[in-house]
Amino acid sequence: MREARFLPRRRFHLSRQFHLLCGTMGILEIHSLGRLFARFWPALLILWGVIKLIEYEQAKRLGEPARGIGVGGVFLMLFLIGAGLIATQAARVDWKSLGEHIQLGDNQGLDEIFGGSTYDYSDELSQEIPAGSILHVNDERGTITVNVGDGKTMKVSVRKKVRAEKEQDAENYNSKTKPQITVGDKVVTLNANTQSAGDKGVTTDMDVYVPSNTALVITSGRGDVTVAGMSSNVEVNHHRGEVNINDHTGNVSKANEVAVEDVDGAVHLNGEFQESVRLVRVSKTVSFRSSRTEMEFARLDGRLDLDSGDLRADSLSGPMRLTTRSKDVALEGLSGDLRLEDENGTVEVGLHKPGNIQIDNRKGDVQVSIPPNTPIKVEARTREGEIESDFEEIKVDNRNNQSSASGSIGTNGPRLVMNCEKGRIEIRRGTVAVIPPAPPIPPATPGKSGKPAKALPAPKAKPVESEN
């Protein structure tokens, strides 16, 4: 009898082909694959479900037991869902902008890590500056240093770093990003031209030498800016890095994260300051505006330091207006009028030759030091806090949740009014020694002077509770 042989029917395991397809896609260029996966991963999940359904129907038609999803299938489904959600969120990120905002070490970004090898190039440029012209210096990526040069000619020393996989590519990027100088009607523009490389890693540092009386408008995307020894106005539009302006005669405006020293002129700062601001010896009006702080005063003979949580200054002259929040304020050696409003921070003020003073603080302590032999009329009020005084002339009444103090030291003195909510008020006797002012800045060359600040009127006779 002939033995019958039963051959197994061939089954089409479409899920294996699906796994093979996914593996093959893995060898494609990862960036393009990532964008496609972020967009179409739900379709892959649906496709996998359709394949499993076809396998089930095929097994049912052949009378064979249908294979279930299995442990591997469950893990595959979870992997697709998890990876898909991550890829979708990652695709929404502006990676170029993120690379511009991340600093790793010495001005490093993402392209410094993943952009290939570094190739260095240098160049020299020169251009005569017509009398009365304004110099615009633009550099999206790199440091800008401006010093006083000889004669009427601008000289520029260029140092460039190019990131590329091959030297031939670096040469191409270098030729595309040659710095450019254009001369228009009373405007000379020096452009580092780094943007011509697109999103490739090109950094151009420029040392610029110009006549001392050249007015400057500097625009920097990422990198430090240094200006030294100039005698005309300087405007800095800056995104990331530090700004250092030294030995300057003239006005300074629009800077970010700055260090300004020895300015015989006004300083105007406007913007968001991510790290710190340092001012030293400014002979005319200082104004500062950000989302949290507005400040203006007449003169700075000492030093002012400001960061995200503190503002400290010494030897400054009013009239001064300061409005801030969530910041500790310490002013020492203050002369002239003061209007100060704070919230969620402590306030310490050491007076030198005070004018009319009004301090309103919400959720924070206030301490004011009055030097000996200084006539002044004091009125203070705090809620949910106590008042302490070193002066017998000031009568203090601490009762319940409302404390008050009033009195006059000497006669015909200015007014000191303090309003505090949820904080303590301390009226202290200052020392005879007051921080001496720095040596005066040499007179500026004749020109347009900063607008003098107006004296502030005396505060109201009765203190009022601050709403701030």
CORZIGI-V250692 format. One record per backbone hydrogen bond with DSSP energy under -0.5 kcal/mol. CO is the residue of the C=O (numbers start at 1). NH is the residue of the N-H. E is the energy in kcal/mol with one decimal. If there is no record, write none. Layout:
BEGIN
co = (CO & CO)
nh = (NH & NH)
e = (E & E)
END
This chain:
BEGIN
co = (5 & 11 & 12 & 13 & 13 & 14 & 15 & 16 & 17 & 18 & 19 & 20 & 21 & 22 & 24 & 25 & 29 & 30 & 31 & 32 & 33 & 34 & 35 & 36 & 37 & 40 & 40 & 41 & 42 & 43 & 44 & 45 & 46 & 47 & 48 & 49 & 50 & 51 & 52 & 53 & 54 & 55 & 56 & 57 & 58 & 59 & 60 & 69 & 70 & 71 & 72 & 73 & 74 & 75 & 76 & 77 & 78 & 79 & 80 & 81 & 82 & 83 & 84 & 85 & 86 & 87 & 88 & 89 & 90 & 93 & 94 & 95 & 96 & 97 & 98 & 98 & 102 & 103 & 105 & 108 & 109 & 110 & 110 & 111 & 117 & 119 & 121 & 123 & 125 & 127 & 128 & 130 & 133 & 134 & 134 & 135 & 135 & 136 & 136 & 137 & 138 & 139 & 141 & 143 & 144 & 145 & 145 & 146 & 147 & 150 & 152 & 154 & 155 & 156 & 156 & 157 & 158 & 159 & 160 & 161 & 162 & 162 & 164 & 166 & 167 & 168 & 169 & 170 & 171 & 172 & 173 & 175 & 180 & 182 & 182 & 184 & 186 & 187 & 188 & 189 & 189 & 190 & 190 & 191 & 193 & 194 & 195 & 197 & 200 & 201 & 203 & 203 & 205 & 206 & 206 & 207 & 208 & 208 & 209 & 210 & 211 & 212 & 215 & 216 & 217 & 218 & 218 & 219 & 220 & 221 & 222 & 224 & 225 & 226 & 227 & 230 & 233 & 234 & 235 & 235 & 236 & 237 & 240 & 242 & 243 & 244 & 245 & 246 & 248 & 248 & 251 & 252 & 253 & 257 & 258 & 259 & 260 & 261 & 262 & 262 & 263 & 263 & 264 & 265 & 266 & 267 & 268 & 269 & 271 & 272 & 275 & 277 & 278 & 279 & 280 & 281 & 282 & 285 & 286 & 287 & 288 & 289 & 293 & 294 & 295 & 296 & 297 & 299 & 300 & 301 & 302 & 303 & 304 & 305 & 306 & 309 & 310 & 311 & 312 & 313 & 314 & 315 & 315 & 316 & 317 & 317 & 320 & 321 & 322 & 323 & 328 & 329 & 330 & 331 & 332 & 333 & 334 & 334 & 335 & 336 & 337 & 338 & 339 & 340 & 341 & 342 & 343 & 346 & 347 & 348 & 349 & 349 & 350 & 350 & 353 & 356 & 357 & 358 & 359 & 360 & 361 & 361 & 362 & 365 & 366 & 367 & 368 & 369 & 369 & 370 & 371 & 373 & 375 & 376 & 376 & 377 & 378 & 379 & 380 & 381 & 382 & 383 & 383 & 386 & 388 & 391 & 393 & 395 & 397 & 397 & 399 & 401 & 401 & 402 & 403 & 404 & 405 & 406 & 407 & 408 & 409 & 414 & 415 & 416 & 417 & 418 & 419 & 420 & 421 & 421 & 424 & 425 & 426 & 426 & 427 & 428 & 428 & 461)
nh = (7 & 13 & 14 & 16 & 17 & 18 & 19 & 20 & 21 & 22 & 23 & 24 & 25 & 26 & 27 & 28 & 33 & 34 & 35 & 36 & 37 & 38 & 39 & 40 & 41 & 43 & 44 & 45 & 46 & 47 & 48 & 49 & 50 & 51 & 52 & 53 & 54 & 55 & 56 & 57 & 58 & 59 & 60 & 61 & 62 & 64 & 63 & 73 & 74 & 75 & 76 & 77 & 78 & 79 & 80 & 81 & 82 & 83 & 84 & 85 & 86 & 87 & 88 & 89 & 90 & 91 & 92 & 92 & 93 & 95 & 98 & 99 & 100 & 101 & 101 & 102 & 104 & 105 & 107 & 104 & 113 & 113 & 114 & 115 & 164 & 162 & 160 & 158 & 156 & 154 & 130 & 133 & 215 & 136 & 188 & 137 & 217 & 138 & 190 & 219 & 192 & 221 & 204 & 206 & 226 & 147 & 208 & 228 & 210 & 153 & 129 & 127 & 209 & 125 & 158 & 207 & 123 & 205 & 121 & 203 & 119 & 164 & 117 & 170 & 171 & 172 & 173 & 174 & 175 & 176 & 177 & 178 & 191 & 184 & 189 & 186 & 134 & 184 & 136 & 182 & 191 & 138 & 192 & 180 & 196 & 197 & 198 & 200 & 202 & 163 & 161 & 205 & 159 & 145 & 208 & 157 & 147 & 210 & 155 & 149 & 214 & 231 & 135 & 235 & 137 & 220 & 237 & 139 & 239 & 240 & 142 & 144 & 244 & 146 & 246 & 249 & 216 & 253 & 218 & 237 & 238 & 220 & 223 & 225 & 259 & 227 & 261 & 229 & 250 & 264 & 234 & 268 & 236 & 243 & 278 & 245 & 280 & 248 & 248 & 264 & 265 & 283 & 250 & 284 & 252 & 287 & 254 & 289 & 273 & 274 & 308 & 306 & 260 & 304 & 262 & 263 & 300 & 267 & 297 & 269 & 295 & 271 & 290 & 323 & 288 & 321 & 286 & 317 & 282 & 438 & 281 & 314 & 279 & 312 & 277 & 328 & 307 & 330 & 305 & 332 & 302 & 301 & 302 & 335 & 298 & 299 & 339 & 296 & 341 & 294 & 311 & 348 & 313 & 350 & 315 & 316 & 352 & 353 & 318 & 355 & 320 & 358 & 322 & 360 & 324 & 362 & 326 & 329 & 367 & 331 & 351 & 369 & 333 & 334 & 336 & 338 & 417 & 340 & 419 & 342 & 363 & 421 & 344 & 347 & 426 & 349 & 428 & 351 & 371 & 430 & 374 & 375 & 414 & 378 & 409 & 416 & 407 & 418 & 405 & 420 & 403 & 422 & 423 & 425 & 427 & 394 & 395 & 406 & 399 & 404 & 402 & 384 & 403 & 399 & 382 & 397 & 380 & 395 & 378 & 410 & 376 & 377 & 357 & 379 & 359 & 381 & 361 & 383 & 363 & 364 & 366 & 388 & 368 & 428 & 390 & 370 & 430 & 463)
e = (-0.7 & -1.0 & -1.8 & -0.9 & -1.4 & -2.2 & -2.4 & -2.7 & -2.4 & -2.2 & -2.2 & -2.4 & -2.2 & -1.0 & -1.4 & -1.7 & -2.5 & -2.5 & -1.9 & -2.3 & -3.1 & -2.4 & -1.2 & -2.6 & -1.7 & -0.8 & -1.4 & -1.9 & -2.2 & -2.8 & -2.4 & -1.8 & -2.4 & -2.4 & -2.1 & -1.9 & -2.4 & -2.4 & -1.9 & -2.3 & -2.4 & -2.4 & -2.2 & -2.0 & -1.7 & -2.6 & -0.7 & -0.9 & -1.9 & -2.3 & -2.3 & -2.5 & -2.5 & -2.5 & -2.5 & -2.2 & -2.8 & -3.0 & -2.1 & -2.3 & -2.1 & -2.6 & -2.3 & -2.0 & -2.6 & -2.1 & -0.7 & -0.7 & -1.2 & -1.4 & -2.5 & -2.3 & -1.5 & -1.2 & -0.6 & -1.3 & -0.5 & -0.6 & -1.7 & -1.8 & -0.7 & -0.8 & -2.5 & -1.9 & -2.1 & -2.8 & -3.1 & -2.9 & -2.9 & -3.7 & -0.6 & -1.7 & -0.7 & -0.6 & -2.6 & -0.5 & -2.4 & -0.5 & -3.4 & -3.1 & -3.0 & -2.0 & -2.5 & -2.6 & -2.6 & -0.5 & -3.5 & -2.0 & -2.1 & -0.7 & -2.8 & -2.2 & -2.8 & -2.3 & -0.5 & -2.5 & -1.8 & -3.2 & -2.5 & -2.7 & -2.4 & -0.5 & -1.8 & -1.9 & -2.5 & -1.7 & -2.4 & -2.5 & -2.2 & -1.5 & -1.1 & -0.7 & -3.0 & -0.5 & -2.9 & -1.1 & -2.3 & -3.6 & -3.1 & -2.3 & -0.6 & -2.9 & -0.5 & -2.7 & -1.2 & -1.6 & -1.8 & -1.4 & -1.3 & -2.7 & -2.8 & -0.5 & -2.6 & -2.4 & -0.6 & -2.6 & -2.7 & -0.5 & -2.1 & -3.1 & -1.7 & -3.0 & -2.8 & -2.1 & -2.3 & -0.5 & -3.4 & -2.4 & -1.6 & -0.6 & -3.0 & -2.6 & -3.0 & -3.1 & -2.5 & -2.5 & -2.3 & -2.0 & -3.2 & -0.5 & -0.6 & -2.6 & -2.8 & -3.1 & -3.4 & -2.8 & -3.2 & -2.0 & -0.5 & -2.5 & -2.8 & -3.7 & -2.6 & -2.2 & -2.6 & -2.6 & -2.6 & -0.7 & -1.8 & -0.6 & -1.3 & -2.5 & -0.5 & -1.5 & -2.6 & -2.6 & -1.8 & -1.9 & -0.6 & -0.8 & -0.5 & -2.5 & -2.9 & -2.8 & -2.1 & -2.2 & -2.7 & -2.3 & -2.0 & -2.8 & -2.7 & -2.4 & -2.5 & -2.8 & -2.9 & -2.7 & -2.4 & -2.6 & -2.1 & -1.4 & -2.1 & -1.8 & -2.6 & -2.8 & -2.5 & -2.6 & -2.6 & -2.7 & -3.2 & -2.4 & -0.6 & -2.7 & -0.9 & -2.0 & -1.3 & -1.4 & -2.2 & -2.2 & -2.5 & -2.7 & -2.5 & -2.5 & -2.3 & -3.5 & -1.8 & -0.6 & -2.9 & -0.7 & -3.4 & -2.3 & -1.6 & -2.0 & -2.8 & -2.7 & -2.4 & -1.6 & -4.3 & -3.0 & -2.5 & -2.9 & -0.6 & -2.6 & -0.6 & -2.4 & -2.4 & -2.4 & -2.6 & -2.5 & -2.8 & -2.3 & -0.5 & -1.8 & -2.9 & -2.3 & -2.6 & -2.7 & -2.9 & -2.5 & -0.5 & -2.9 & -0.7 & -0.6 & -0.7 & -0.5 & -3.1 & -3.1 & -1.8 & -2.1 & -2.1 & -2.3 & -2.6 & -3.6 & -0.6 & -2.4 & -2.7 & -0.9 & -0.7 & -1.8 & -0.8 & -2.2 & -1.6 & -2.5 & -0.5 & -1.1 & -2.5 & -3.1 & -2.9 & -2.7 & -3.2 & -0.7 & -2.3 & -2.9 & -3.4 & -2.5 & -2.6 & -2.0 & -2.5 & -1.6 & -3.3 & -0.7 & -2.9 & -2.4 & -2.6 & -0.7 & -2.1 & -2.8 & -0.7 & -0.5)
END
